[in-house]
Amino acid sequence: MSLAETQARVDRWISHFEEGYFQPLTNLARLTEEVGELAREVNHRFGQKTKKRDEPEGDLGMEMADILFVLVCMANREGIDLQAAFDRMMAKVEARDTSRWTLKPGLRAPEGS
Protein backbone atom coordinates (compact mmCIF):
# COMPACT_ATOMS: atom_id res chain seq x y z
CA MET A 1 0.00 0.00 0.00
CA SER A 2 1.42 3.41 -0.97
CA LEU A 3 1.48 6.38 1.35
CA ALA A 4 -1.33 7.96 -0.71
CA GLU A 5 -3.43 4.82 -0.27
CA THR A 6 -2.62 4.79 3.45
CA GLN A 7 -3.70 8.41 3.78
CA ALA A 8 -6.93 7.70 1.90
CA ARG A 9 -7.67 4.64 4.06
CA VAL A 10 -7.21 6.61 7.27
CA ASP A 11 -9.34 9.46 5.88
CA ARG A 12 -12.17 7.06 4.98
CA TRP A 13 -12.12 5.66 8.52
CA ILE A 14 -11.98 9.06 10.23
CA SER A 15 -14.79 10.39 8.00
CA HIS A 16 -17.24 8.02 9.73
CA PHE A 17 -17.06 10.04 12.95
CA GLU A 18 -18.50 13.46 13.77
CA GLU A 19 -15.38 14.42 15.72
CA GLY A 20 -13.12 14.06 12.68
CA TYR A 21 -9.43 14.74 13.11
CA PHE A 22 -8.07 15.98 16.42
CA GLN A 23 -6.64 19.48 16.66
CA PRO A 24 -2.87 19.87 15.99
CA LEU A 25 -1.80 20.09 19.63
CA THR A 26 -3.90 17.06 20.56
CA ASN A 27 -2.31 15.11 17.70
CA LEU A 28 1.14 16.21 18.83
CA ALA A 29 0.39 15.00 22.35
CA ARG A 30 -0.84 11.69 20.92
CA LEU A 31 2.31 11.38 18.81
CA THR A 32 4.50 12.07 21.84
CA GLU A 33 2.61 9.44 23.82
CA GLU A 34 3.03 6.84 21.06
CA VAL A 35 6.76 7.60 20.66
CA GLY A 36 7.08 7.15 24.42
CA GLU A 37 5.46 3.73 24.18
CA LEU A 38 7.92 2.74 21.45
CA ALA A 39 10.82 4.06 23.52
CA ARG A 40 9.64 2.05 26.52
CA GLU A 41 9.49 -1.16 24.46
CA VAL A 42 12.92 -0.54 22.89
CA ASN A 43 14.37 0.15 26.34
CA HIS A 44 12.89 -3.09 27.67
CA ARG A 45 14.27 -5.12 24.80
CA PHE A 46 17.66 -3.52 24.27
CA GLY A 47 18.30 -1.23 27.23
CA GLN A 48 19.09 -1.80 30.85
CA LYS A 49 15.52 -1.50 32.11
CA THR A 50 13.94 -4.93 32.03
CA LYS A 51 10.22 -5.63 32.14
CA LYS A 52 8.46 -6.80 35.25
CA ARG A 53 7.98 -10.57 35.36
CA ASP A 54 4.22 -10.37 34.84
CA GLU A 55 4.42 -7.71 32.11
CA PRO A 56 3.53 -9.03 28.63
CA GLU A 57 5.93 -8.77 25.69
CA GLY A 58 5.28 -5.67 23.62
CA ASP A 59 4.99 -5.45 19.85
CA LEU A 60 7.53 -3.10 18.23
CA GLY A 61 5.70 -3.22 14.91
CA MET A 62 2.40 -2.16 16.47
CA GLU A 63 4.09 0.66 18.37
CA MET A 64 5.60 1.91 15.10
CA ALA A 65 2.24 1.54 13.35
CA ASP A 66 0.57 3.60 16.09
CA ILE A 67 3.10 6.38 15.37
CA LEU A 68 2.46 6.09 11.63
CA PHE A 69 -1.30 6.34 12.16
CA VAL A 70 -0.99 9.55 14.16
CA LEU A 71 1.43 11.01 11.58
CA VAL A 72 -1.03 10.18 8.80
CA CYS A 73 -3.83 11.83 10.77
CA MET A 74 -1.69 14.93 11.22
CA ALA A 75 -0.81 15.02 7.51
CA ASN A 76 -4.41 14.50 6.43
CA ARG A 77 -5.68 17.23 8.71
CA GLU A 78 -3.13 19.68 7.33
CA GLY A 79 -3.53 18.61 3.69
CA ILE A 80 0.03 17.29 3.41
CA ASP A 81 0.87 14.72 0.73
CA LEU A 82 3.17 12.40 2.67
CA GLN A 83 4.50 10.70 -0.47
CA ALA A 84 5.62 14.02 -1.93
CA ALA A 85 7.11 15.08 1.41
CA PHE A 86 8.90 11.74 1.80
CA ASP A 87 10.27 11.94 -1.74
CA ARG A 88 11.61 15.45 -1.03
CA MET A 89 13.21 14.23 2.20
CA MET A 90 14.89 11.29 0.43
CA ALA A 91 16.23 13.59 -2.29
CA LYS A 92 17.70 15.76 0.45
CA VAL A 93 19.50 12.91 2.26
CA GLU A 94 20.60 11.27 -0.99
CA ALA A 95 22.26 14.50 -2.08
CA ARG A 96 23.60 15.50 1.31
CA ASP A 97 24.72 12.24 2.92
CA THR A 98 26.15 10.07 0.13
CA SER A 99 29.75 10.86 1.08
CA ARG A 100 29.04 11.00 4.79
CA TRP A 101 29.02 7.24 5.37
CA THR A 102 31.40 4.44 4.45
CA LEU A 103 30.14 2.46 1.46
CA LYS A 104 30.20 -1.29 1.77
CA PRO A 105 33.00 -2.93 -0.23
CA GLY A 106 32.10 -3.39 -3.90
CA LEU A 107 29.07 -1.09 -3.77
CA ARG A 108 28.55 2.27 -5.41
CA ALA A 109 26.55 5.14 -4.00
CA PRO A 110 22.80 4.50 -4.28
CA GLU A 111 20.99 5.80 -7.36
CA GLY A 112 19.56 9.23 -6.93
CA SER A 113 22.53 10.21 -4.80
MMTF fields as JSON, N, C-alpha, C and O atoms, coordinates in Angstrom:
{
  "mmtfVersion": "1.0.0",
  "mmtfProducer": "UNKNOWN",
  "numBonds": 451,
  "numAtoms": 452,
  "numGroups": 113,
  "numChains": 1,
  "numModels": 1,
  "chainsPerModel": [1],
  "groupsPerChain": [113],
  "chainIdList": ["A"],
  "bondAtomList": [4, 2, 8, 6, 12, 10, 16, 14, 20, 18, 24, 22, 28, 26, 32, 30, 36, 34, 40, 38, 44, 42, 48, 46, 52, 50, 56, 54, 60, 58, 64, 62, 68, 66, 72, 70, 76, 74, 80, 78, 84, 82, 88, 86, 92, 90, 96, 94, 100, 98, 104, 102, 108, 106, 112, 110, 116, 114, 120, 118, 124, 122, 128, 126, 132, 130, 136, 134, 140, 138, 144, 142, 148, 146, 152, 150, 156, 154, 160, 158, 164, 162, 168, 166, 172, 170, 176, 174, 180, 178, 184, 182, 188, 186, 192, 190, 196, 194, 200, 198, 204, 202, 208, 206, 212, 210, 216, 214, 220, 218, 224, 222, 228, 226, 232, 230, 236, 234, 240, 238, 244, 242, 248, 246, 252, 250, 256, 254, 260, 258, 264, 262, 268, 266, 272, 270, 276, 274, 280, 278, 284, 282, 288, 286, 292, 290, 296, 294, 300, 298, 304, 302, 308, 306, 312, 310, 316, 314, 320, 318, 324, 322, 328, 326, 332, 330, 336, 334, 340, 338, 344, 342, 348, 346, 352, 350, 356, 354, 360, 358, 364, 362, 368, 366, 372, 370, 376, 374, 380, 378, 384, 382, 388, 386, 392, 390, 396, 394, 400, 398, 404, 402, 408, 406, 412, 410, 416, 414, 420, 418, 424, 422, 428, 426, 432, 430, 436, 434, 440, 438, 444, 442, 448, 446],
  "bondOrderList": [1, 1, 1, 1, 1, 1, 1, 1, 1, 1, 1, 1, 1, 1, 1, 1, 1, 1, 1, 1, 1, 1, 1, 1, 1, 1, 1, 1, 1, 1, 1, 1, 1, 1, 1, 1, 1, 1, 1, 1, 1, 1, 1, 1, 1, 1, 1, 1, 1, 1, 1, 1, 1, 1, 1, 1, 1, 1, 1, 1, 1, 1, 1, 1, 1, 1, 1, 1, 1, 1, 1, 1, 1, 1, 1, 1, 1, 1, 1, 1, 1, 1, 1, 1, 1, 1, 1, 1, 1, 1, 1, 1, 1, 1, 1, 1, 1, 1, 1, 1, 1, 1, 1, 1, 1, 1, 1, 1, 1, 1, 1, 1],
  "groupList": [{"groupName": "MET", "atomNameList": ["N", "CA", "C", "O"], "elementList": ["N", "C", "C", "O"], "formalChargeList": [0, 0, 0, 0], "bondAtomList": [1, 0, 2, 1, 3, 2], "bondOrderList": [1, 1, 2], "singleLetterCode": "M", "chemCompType": "L-PEPTIDE LINKING"}, {"groupName": "SER", "atomNameList": ["N", "CA", "C", "O"], "elementList": ["N", "C", "C", "O"], "formalChargeList": [0, 0, 0, 0], "bondAtomList": [1, 0, 2, 1, 3, 2], "bondOrderList": [1, 1, 2], "singleLetterCode": "S", "chemCompType": "L-PEPTIDE LINKING"}, {"groupName": "LEU", "atomNameList": ["N", "CA", "C", "O"], "elementList": ["N", "C", "C", "O"], "formalChargeList": [0, 0, 0, 0], "bondAtomList": [1, 0, 2, 1, 3, 2], "bondOrderList": [1, 1, 2], "singleLetterCode": "L", "chemCompType": "L-PEPTIDE LINKING"}, {"groupName": "ALA", "atomNameList": ["N", "CA", "C", "O"], "elementList": ["N", "C", "C", "O"], "formalChargeList": [0, 0, 0, 0], "bondAtomList": [1, 0, 2, 1, 3, 2], "bondOrderList": [1, 1, 2], "singleLetterCode": "A", "chemCompType": "L-PEPTIDE LINKING"}, {"groupName": "GLU", "atomNameList": ["N", "CA", "C", "O"], "elementList": ["N", "C", "C", "O"], "formalChargeList": [0, 0, 0, 0], "bondAtomList": [1, 0, 2, 1, 3, 2], "bondOrderList": [1, 1, 2], "singleLetterCode": "E", "chemCompType": "L-PEPTIDE LINKING"}, {"groupName": "THR", "atomNameList": ["N", "CA", "C", "O"], "elementList": ["N", "C", "C", "O"], "formalChargeList": [0, 0, 0, 0], "bondAtomList": [1, 0, 2, 1, 3, 2], "bondOrderList": [1, 1, 2], "singleLetterCode": "T", "chemCompType": "L-PEPTIDE LINKING"}, {"groupName": "GLN", "atomNameList": ["N", "CA", "C", "O"], "elementList": ["N", "C", "C", "O"], "formalChargeList": [0, 0, 0, 0], "bondAtomList": [1, 0, 2, 1, 3, 2], "bondOrderList": [1, 1, 2], "singleLetterCode": "Q", "chemCompType": "L-PEPTIDE LINKING"}, {"groupName": "ARG", "atomNameList": ["N", "CA", "C", "O"], "elementList": ["N", "C", "C", "O"], "formalChargeList": [0, 0, 0, 0], "bondAtomList": [1, 0, 2, 1, 3, 2], "bondOrderList": [1, 1, 2], "singleLetterCode": "R", "chemCompType": "L-PEPTIDE LINKING"}, {"groupName": "VAL", "atomNameList": ["N", "CA", "C", "O"], "elementList": ["N", "C", "C", "O"], "formalChargeList": [0, 0, 0, 0], "bondAtomList": [1, 0, 2, 1, 3, 2], "bondOrderList": [1, 1, 2], "singleLetterCode": "V", "chemCompType": "L-PEPTIDE LINKING"}, {"groupName": "ASP", "atomNameList": ["N", "CA", "C", "O"], "elementList": ["N", "C", "C", "O"], "formalChargeList": [0, 0, 0, 0], "bondAtomList": [1, 0, 2, 1, 3, 2], "bondOrderList": [1, 1, 2], "singleLetterCode": "D", "chemCompType": "L-PEPTIDE LINKING"}, {"groupName": "TRP", "atomNameList": ["N", "CA", "C", "O"], "elementList": ["N", "C", "C", "O"], "formalChargeList": [0, 0, 0, 0], "bondAtomList": [1, 0, 2, 1, 3, 2], "bondOrderList": [1, 1, 2], "singleLetterCode": "W", "chemCompType": "L-PEPTIDE LINKING"}, {"groupName": "ILE", "atomNameList": ["N", "CA", "C", "O"], "elementList": ["N", "C", "C", "O"], "formalChargeList": [0, 0, 0, 0], "bondAtomList": [1, 0, 2, 1, 3, 2], "bondOrderList": [1, 1, 2], "singleLetterCode": "I", "chemCompType": "L-PEPTIDE LINKING"}, {"groupName": "HIS", "atomNameList": ["N", "CA", "C", "O"], "elementList": ["N", "C", "C", "O"], "formalChargeList": [0, 0, 0, 0], "bondAtomList": [1, 0, 2, 1, 3, 2], "bondOrderList": [1, 1, 2], "singleLetterCode": "H", "chemCompType": "L-PEPTIDE LINKING"}, {"groupName": "PHE", "atomNameList": ["N", "CA", "C", "O"], "elementList": ["N", "C", "C", "O"], "formalChargeList": [0, 0, 0, 0], "bondAtomList": [1, 0, 2, 1, 3, 2], "bondOrderList": [1, 1, 2], "singleLetterCode": "F", "chemCompType": "L-PEPTIDE LINKING"}, {"groupName": "GLY", "atomNameList": ["N", "CA", "C", "O"], "elementList": ["N", "C", "C", "O"], "formalChargeList": [0, 0, 0, 0], "bondAtomList": [1, 0, 2, 1, 3, 2], "bondOrderList": [1, 1, 2], "singleLetterCode": "G", "chemCompType": "PEPTIDE LINKING"}, {"groupName": "TYR", "atomNameList": ["N", "CA", "C", "O"], "elementList": ["N", "C", "C", "O"], "formalChargeList": [0, 0, 0, 0], "bondAtomList": [1, 0, 2, 1, 3, 2], "bondOrderList": [1, 1, 2], "singleLetterCode": "Y", "chemCompType": "L-PEPTIDE LINKING"}, {"groupName": "PRO", "atomNameList": ["N", "CA", "C", "O"], "elementList": ["N", "C", "C", "O"], "formalChargeList": [0, 0, 0, 0], "bondAtomList": [1, 0, 2, 1, 3, 2], "bondOrderList": [1, 1, 2], "singleLetterCode": "P", "chemCompType": "L-PEPTIDE LINKING"}, {"groupName": "ASN", "atomNameList": ["N", "CA", "C", "O"], "elementList": ["N", "C", "C", "O"], "formalChargeList": [0, 0, 0, 0], "bondAtomList": [1, 0, 2, 1, 3, 2], "bondOrderList": [1, 1, 2], "singleLetterCode": "N", "chemCompType": "L-PEPTIDE LINKING"}, {"groupName": "LYS", "atomNameList": ["N", "CA", "C", "O"], "elementList": ["N", "C", "C", "O"], "formalChargeList": [0, 0, 0, 0], "bondAtomList": [1, 0, 2, 1, 3, 2], "bondOrderList": [1, 1, 2], "singleLetterCode": "K", "chemCompType": "L-PEPTIDE LINKING"}, {"groupName": "CYS", "atomNameList": ["N", "CA", "C", "O"], "elementList": ["N", "C", "C", "O"], "formalChargeList": [0, 0, 0, 0], "bondAtomList": [1, 0, 2, 1, 3, 2], "bondOrderList": [1, 1, 2], "singleLetterCode": "C", "chemCompType": "L-PEPTIDE LINKING"}],
  "groupTypeList": [0, 1, 2, 3, 4, 5, 6, 3, 7, 8, 9, 7, 10, 11, 1, 12, 13, 4, 4, 14, 15, 13, 6, 16, 2, 5, 17, 2, 3, 7, 2, 5, 4, 4, 8, 14, 4, 2, 3, 7, 4, 8, 17, 12, 7, 13, 14, 6, 18, 5, 18, 18, 7, 9, 4, 16, 4, 14, 9, 2, 14, 0, 4, 0, 3, 9, 11, 2, 13, 8, 2, 8, 19, 0, 3, 17, 7, 4, 14, 11, 9, 2, 6, 3, 3, 13, 9, 7, 0, 0, 3, 18, 8, 4, 3, 7, 9, 5, 1, 7, 10, 5, 2, 18, 16, 14, 2, 7, 3, 16, 4, 14, 1],
  "groupIdList": [1, 2, 3, 4, 5, 6, 7, 8, 9, 10, 11, 12, 13, 14, 15, 16, 17, 18, 19, 20, 21, 22, 23, 24, 25, 26, 27, 28, 29, 30, 31, 32, 33, 34, 35, 36, 37, 38, 39, 40, 41, 42, 43, 44, 45, 46, 47, 48, 49, 50, 51, 52, 53, 54, 55, 56, 57, 58, 59, 60, 61, 62, 63, 64, 65, 66, 67, 68, 69, 70, 71, 72, 73, 74, 75, 76, 77, 78, 79, 80, 81, 82, 83, 84, 85, 86, 87, 88, 89, 90, 91, 92, 93, 94, 95, 96, 97, 98, 99, 100, 101, 102, 103, 104, 105, 106, 107, 108, 109, 110, 111, 112, 113],
  "secStructList": [7, 7, 2, 2, 2, 2, 2, 2, 2, 2, 2, 2, 2, 2, 6, 6, 1, 6, 6, 7, 1, 7, 7, 2, 2, 2, 2, 2, 2, 2, 2, 2, 2, 2, 2, 2, 2, 2, 2, 2, 2, 2, 2, 2, 2, 2, 1, 1, 7, 7, 7, 7, 6, 6, 1, 7, 7, 7, 7, 2, 2, 2, 2, 2, 2, 2, 2, 2, 2, 2, 2, 2, 2, 2, 2, 2, 2, 2, 6, 7, 7, 2, 2, 2, 2, 2, 2, 2, 2, 2, 2, 2, 2, 2, 2, 2, 1, 6, 6, 6, 1, 7, 7, 7, 6, 6, 7, 7, 7, 7, 6, 6, 7],
  "xCoordList": [0.851, 0.0, 0.904, 1.83, 0.637, 1.417, 1.03, 0.031, 1.834, 1.48, 0.169, -0.629, -0.063, -1.325, -2.51, -3.536, -2.368, -3.434, -3.628, -4.757, -2.538, -2.617, -3.358, -4.229, -3.01, -3.697, -5.186, -6.017, -5.525, -6.934, -7.675, -8.822, -7.037, -7.668, -7.968, -9.062, -6.994, -7.215, -8.319, -9.169, -8.322, -9.336, -10.734, -11.686, -10.859, -12.165, -12.641, -13.815, -11.748, -12.123, -12.522, -13.564, -11.706, -11.976, -13.289, -14.009, -13.597, -14.795, -16.095, -17.151, -16.046, -17.242, -17.66, -18.754, -16.823, -17.059, -17.222, -16.462, -18.211, -18.5, -17.278, -17.042, -16.52, -15.383, -14.296, -13.602, -14.145, -13.116, -11.717, -11.468, -10.82, -9.426, -9.277, -9.958, -8.387, -8.072, -7.329, -6.74, -7.364, -6.635, -5.121, -4.686, -4.321, -2.875, -2.178, -1.354, -2.487, -1.805, -2.207, -1.388, -3.454, -3.898, -3.164, -2.706, -3.051, -2.312, -0.843, -0.26, -0.25, 1.142, 1.297, 2.26, 0.356, 0.387, 0.239, 0.923, -0.657, -0.842, 0.439, 0.849, 1.071, 2.31, 3.39, 4.102, 3.507, 4.497, 4.239, 5.172, 2.982, 2.608, 3.002, 3.56, 2.709, 3.029, 4.536, 5.015, 5.291, 6.759, 7.285, 8.225, 6.688, 7.082, 6.845, 7.657, 5.736, 5.457, 6.483, 6.917, 6.871, 7.918, 9.236, 9.936, 9.57, 10.817, 10.842, 11.871, 9.726, 9.643, 9.913, 10.663, 9.296, 9.491, 10.932, 11.512, 11.519, 12.922, 13.826, 14.758, 13.562, 14.369, 14.256, 15.249, 13.064, 12.889, 13.62, 14.175, 13.618, 14.271, 15.777, 16.505, 16.248, 17.658, 18.402, 19.631, 17.686, 18.302, 18.495, 18.361, 18.808, 19.088, 17.839, 17.867, 16.746, 15.52, 14.722, 14.156, 14.681, 13.939, 12.476, 12.121, 11.646, 10.22, 10.009, 10.843, 8.86, 8.458, 8.113, 7.752, 8.219, 7.977, 6.593, 6.442, 5.596, 4.224, 3.814, 2.666, 4.729, 4.42, 4.529, 5.543, 3.493, 3.531, 4.548, 4.89, 5.016, 5.934, 5.203, 4.052, 5.863, 5.277, 5.497, 6.184, 4.914, 4.989, 5.576, 4.882, 6.864, 7.531, 6.817, 6.665, 6.384, 5.697, 4.412, 4.13, 3.639, 2.402, 2.694, 1.972, 3.735, 4.09, 4.481, 4.101, 5.232, 5.601, 4.373, 4.25, 3.47, 2.241, 1.364, 0.724, 1.324, 0.573, 1.124, 0.363, 2.447, 3.096, 2.729, 2.395, 2.794, 2.462, 1.018, 0.742, 0.103, -1.3, -1.473, -2.16, -0.85, -0.986, -0.352, -0.909, 0.798, 1.425, 0.53, 0.423, -0.108, -1.03, -2.217, -2.65, -2.736, -3.835, -3.391, -4.134, -2.204, -1.694, -1.548, -1.934, -0.992, -0.806, -2.152, -2.329, -3.089, -4.406, -5.093, -5.666, -5.029, -5.684, -5.108, -5.829, -3.806, -3.126, -3.017, -2.453, -3.557, -3.529, -2.143, -1.81, -1.341, 0.033, 0.061, -0.455, 0.656, 0.874, 2.154, 3.257, 2.001, 3.167, 4.126, 5.338, 3.609, 4.498, 5.396, 6.601, 4.819, 5.619, 6.628, 7.778, 6.204, 7.11, 8.234, 9.393, 7.886, 8.903, 9.898, 11.103, 9.39, 10.272, 11.235, 12.414, 10.736, 11.611, 12.672, 13.83, 12.272, 13.205, 14.286, 15.461, 13.903, 14.889, 15.854, 17.053, 15.354, 16.229, 17.251, 18.415, 16.808, 17.7, 18.816, 19.99, 18.46, 19.497, 20.375, 21.57, 19.79, 20.601, 21.634, 22.734, 21.302, 22.257, 23.245, 24.422, 22.794, 23.604, 24.511, 25.637, 24.037, 24.72, 25.448, 25.946, 25.525, 26.155, 27.609, 28.068, 28.333, 29.749, 29.979, 31.117, 28.932, 29.039, 29.358, 30.012, 28.898, 29.015, 29.97, 30.236, 30.475, 31.4, 30.604, 29.809, 30.825, 30.135, 30.652, 31.831, 29.785, 30.197, 31.1, 30.927, 32.066, 33.002, 32.261, 31.337, 32.664, 32.1, 30.806, 30.237, 30.315, 29.069, 29.344, 30.285, 28.502, 28.553, 27.484, 26.603, 27.581, 26.555, 25.192, 25.087, 24.147, 22.803, 22.376, 22.798, 21.532, 20.988, 20.214, 19.609, 20.247, 19.559, 20.444, 20.064, 21.63, 22.531, 23.409, 24.236],
  "yCoordList": [-1.17, 0.0, 1.244, 1.341, 2.169, 3.406, 4.354, 4.15, 5.374, 6.38, 7.069, 7.363, 7.332, 7.955, 7.053, 7.532, 5.765, 4.819, 4.744, 4.639, 4.797, 4.786, 6.021, 5.927, 7.182, 8.409, 8.342, 8.771, 7.815, 7.701, 6.729, 6.98, 5.635, 4.639, 5.248, 5.076, 5.954, 6.61, 7.653, 7.755, 8.423, 9.457, 8.852, 9.39, 7.738, 7.064, 6.654, 6.828, 6.114, 5.656, 6.845, 6.813, 7.88, 9.059, 9.733, 10.275, 9.697, 10.388, 9.796, 10.409, 8.633, 8.02, 8.674, 8.403, 9.52, 10.039, 11.559, 12.275, 12.03, 13.46, 14.256, 15.371, 13.688, 14.424, 14.725, 15.735, 13.869, 14.061, 13.999, 13.306, 14.731, 14.738, 15.595, 16.609, 15.184, 15.985, 17.25, 17.318, 18.228, 19.477, 19.208, 18.204, 20.095, 19.869, 19.581, 18.669, 20.328, 20.092, 18.763, 18.107, 18.367, 17.057, 15.953, 14.985, 16.097, 15.11, 15.051, 13.968, 16.194, 16.207, 15.494, 14.756, 15.712, 15.003, 13.502, 12.708, 13.115, 11.689, 11.105, 10.004, 11.849, 11.379, 11.193, 10.188, 12.157, 12.066, 10.85, 10.147, 10.605, 9.438, 8.138, 7.231, 8.056, 6.837, 6.638, 5.508, 7.711, 7.595, 7.125, 6.332, 7.608, 7.151, 5.661, 4.974, 5.161, 3.729, 2.917, 1.858, 3.407, 2.738, 2.771, 1.762, 3.929, 4.063, 3.097, 2.488, 2.968, 2.048, 0.613, -0.116, 0.213, -1.155, -1.381, -2.423, -0.418, -0.541, -0.631, -1.435, 0.176, 0.148, -1.203, -1.724, -1.771, -3.086, -4.181, -5.102, -4.082, -5.119, -4.977, -5.968, -3.741, -3.523, -2.703, -2.637, -2.087, -1.235, -1.976, -3.197, -1.21, -1.796, -2.019, -2.784, -1.362, -1.497, -2.699, -2.675, -3.728, -4.932, -4.802, -4.002, -5.613, -5.631, -6.355, -7.139, -6.059, -6.805, -8.219, -8.44, -9.164, -10.574, -10.816, -11.63, -10.137, -10.372, -9.46, -9.504, -8.643, -7.713, -8.427, -9.065, -8.324, -9.03, -8.414, -7.236, -9.228, -8.769, -7.77, -7.991, -6.681, -5.674, -6.017, -6.984, -5.224, -5.445, -4.194, -3.192, -4.258, -3.103, -2.637, -1.435, -3.564, -3.223, -2.448, -1.468, -2.872, -2.163, -0.783, 0.17, -0.663, 0.66, 1.601, 2.771, 1.094, 1.909, 2.252, 3.366, 1.29, 1.538, 2.579, 3.385, 2.575, 3.604, 4.992, 5.937, 5.104, 6.378, 6.776, 7.931, 5.822, 6.093, 6.571, 7.508, 5.937, 6.336, 7.793, 8.56, 8.172, 9.551, 10.512, 11.578, 10.157, 11.01, 11.178, 12.272, 10.1, 10.176, 11.076, 11.878, 10.942, 11.826, 13.288, 14.151, 13.561, 14.931, 15.449, 16.578, 14.62, 15.017, 15.247, 16.242, 14.351, 14.499, 15.784, 16.517, 16.043, 17.234, 18.506, 19.472, 18.49, 19.679, 19.691, 20.623, 18.656, 18.614, 18.351, 18.834, 17.593, 17.292, 15.959, 14.961, 15.937, 14.723, 14.083, 14.535, 13.032, 12.399, 11.797, 11.803, 11.278, 10.701, 11.778, 11.575, 12.918, 14.021, 14.517, 14.795, 14.629, 15.082, 14.076, 14.458, 12.774, 11.742, 11.742, 11.601, 11.899, 11.943, 13.121, 12.988, 14.278, 15.451, 15.192, 15.575, 14.541, 14.232, 13.271, 13.453, 12.247, 11.289, 11.968, 11.688, 12.85, 13.588, 14.397, 14.499, 14.964, 15.756, 14.885, 15.244, 13.748, 12.915, 12.242, 12.048, 11.886, 11.268, 12.24, 11.828, 13.504, 14.505, 14.897, 15.119, 14.982, 15.495, 14.449, 14.763, 13.213, 12.239, 11.113, 10.195, 11.154, 10.066, 9.876, 8.741, 10.958, 10.864, 10.838, 10.738, 10.925, 11.001, 9.652, 9.59, 8.579, 7.239, 6.398, 6.713, 5.339, 4.435, 3.423, 2.658, 3.426, 2.464, 1.058, 0.868, 0.101, -1.293, -1.66, -1.143, -2.549, -2.928, -3.429, -4.236, -2.957, -3.395, -2.696, -3.004, -1.767, -1.09, 0.365, 0.993, 0.865, 2.273, 3.026, 2.428, 4.332, 5.144, 4.818, 4.567, 4.82, 4.505, 5.463, 6.619, 4.959, 5.797, 6.946, 6.823, 8.051, 9.228, 10.038, 11.119, 9.51, 10.206, 11.175, 11.856],
  "zCoordList": [0.0, 0.0, 0.0, 0.806, -0.886, -0.973, 0.166, 0.855, 0.339, 1.345, 0.997, 1.887, -0.289, -0.713, -0.362, 0.12, -0.6, -0.265, 1.249, 1.73, 1.988, 3.451, 3.94, 4.805, 3.383, 3.783, 3.451, 4.252, 2.293, 1.896, 2.809, 3.177, 3.175, 4.057, 5.426, 5.964, 5.977, 7.27, 7.146, 8.031, 6.071, 5.879, 5.782, 6.347, 5.069, 4.978, 6.367, 6.693, 7.184, 8.517, 9.391, 10.046, 9.4, 10.231, 9.808, 10.647, 8.503, 7.997, 8.531, 8.374, 9.151, 9.728, 11.042, 11.537, 11.611, 12.95, 12.947, 12.296, 13.674, 13.766, 14.238, 13.773, 15.148, 15.718, 14.693, 14.807, 13.704, 12.684, 13.273, 14.259, 12.654, 13.112, 14.358, 14.511, 15.24, 16.419, 16.01, 14.932, 16.868, 16.661, 16.689, 17.252, 16.088, 15.992, 17.32, 17.393, 18.353, 19.629, 20.258, 20.903, 20.076, 20.563, 19.813, 20.42, 18.49, 17.702, 18.113, 18.174, 18.393, 18.831, 20.165, 20.369, 21.069, 22.353, 22.14, 22.784, 21.233, 20.92, 20.337, 20.703, 19.426, 18.811, 19.872, 19.872, 20.766, 21.84, 22.715, 23.103, 23.021, 23.817, 23.107, 23.726, 21.812, 21.062, 20.937, 21.036, 20.721, 20.659, 22.007, 22.065, 23.091, 24.424, 24.615, 25.235, 24.084, 24.184, 23.396, 23.849, 22.223, 21.447, 22.213, 22.296, 22.769, 23.524, 24.712, 25.006, 25.373, 26.52, 26.072, 26.721, 24.955, 24.46, 24.024, 24.327, 23.317, 22.893, 24.115, 24.14, 25.115, 26.339, 27.03, 27.538, 27.054, 27.673, 26.907, 27.507, 25.607, 24.797, 24.718, 24.774, 24.588, 24.275, 25.32, 25.29, 26.23, 27.234, 28.544, 28.626, 29.541, 30.849, 31.685, 32.649, 31.327, 32.107, 31.618, 30.525, 32.414, 32.031, 32.448, 33.314, 31.806, 32.142, 33.467, 33.919, 34.069, 35.248, 34.81, 33.654, 35.709, 35.36, 34.782, 33.871, 35.286, 34.836, 33.682, 33.24, 33.193, 32.109, 30.759, 30.478, 29.925, 28.633, 27.671, 27.774, 26.746, 25.693, 24.812, 24.437, 24.485, 23.622, 22.154, 21.826, 21.289, 19.849, 19.198, 19.027, 18.834, 18.227, 16.968, 16.751, 16.148, 14.911, 15.17, 14.48, 16.149, 16.472, 17.034, 16.739, 17.834, 18.369, 17.222, 17.222, 16.257, 15.096, 14.257, 13.748, 14.118, 13.347, 14.032, 13.356, 15.368, 16.089, 15.759, 15.556, 15.709, 15.366, 13.937, 13.675, 13.026, 11.631, 11.495, 10.745, 12.213, 12.161, 12.579, 11.904, 13.69, 14.16, 13.154, 12.891, 12.589, 11.576, 10.355, 9.802, 9.941, 8.801, 9.142, 8.315, 10.353, 10.769, 10.735, 10.268, 11.22, 11.218, 9.785, 9.483, 8.917, 7.513, 6.84, 6.137, 7.042, 6.429, 6.89, 6.084, 8.174, 8.712, 8.095, 7.848, 7.851, 7.331, 5.808, 5.235, 5.146, 3.688, 3.119, 2.037, 3.84, 3.414, 2.681, 3.184, 1.506, 0.729, 1.256, 0.946, 2.052, 2.672, 1.651, 1.871, 0.543, -0.466, -1.047, -1.191, -1.381, -1.925, -0.899, -1.241, 0.355, 1.409, 1.623, 1.791, 1.615, 1.796, 0.638, 0.845, -0.573, -1.742, -1.652, -1.981, -1.206, -1.034, 0.034, -0.128, 1.121, 2.199, 1.717, 2.036, 0.949, 0.435, -0.528, -0.497, -1.377, -2.291, -1.498, -1.887, -0.394, 0.453, 1.036, 0.944, 1.633, 2.256, 1.204, 1.425, 0.068, -0.989, -1.533, -1.9, -1.591, -2.078, -0.989, -1.274, 0.218, 1.311, 1.948, 2.333, 2.064, 2.922, 2.198, 2.85, 0.873, 0.133, 0.537, 0.672, 0.729, 1.08, 2.588, 3.046, 3.331, 4.786, 5.42, 6.461, 4.796, 5.371, 4.535, 3.376, 5.126, 4.452, 3.636, 4.183, 2.316, 1.457, 1.727, 2.023, 1.626, 1.767, 0.603, -0.5, 0.835, -0.231, -1.474, -1.37, -2.621, -3.902, -4.277, -5.324, -3.463, -3.772, -4.148, -3.661, -5.017, -5.408, -4.625, -4.007, -4.666, -3.999, -4.595, -5.796, -3.77, -4.275, -5.391, -5.43, -6.297, -7.363, -6.756, -5.691, -7.449, -6.931, -6.009, -5.56, -5.728, -4.804, -5.555, -4.948]
}
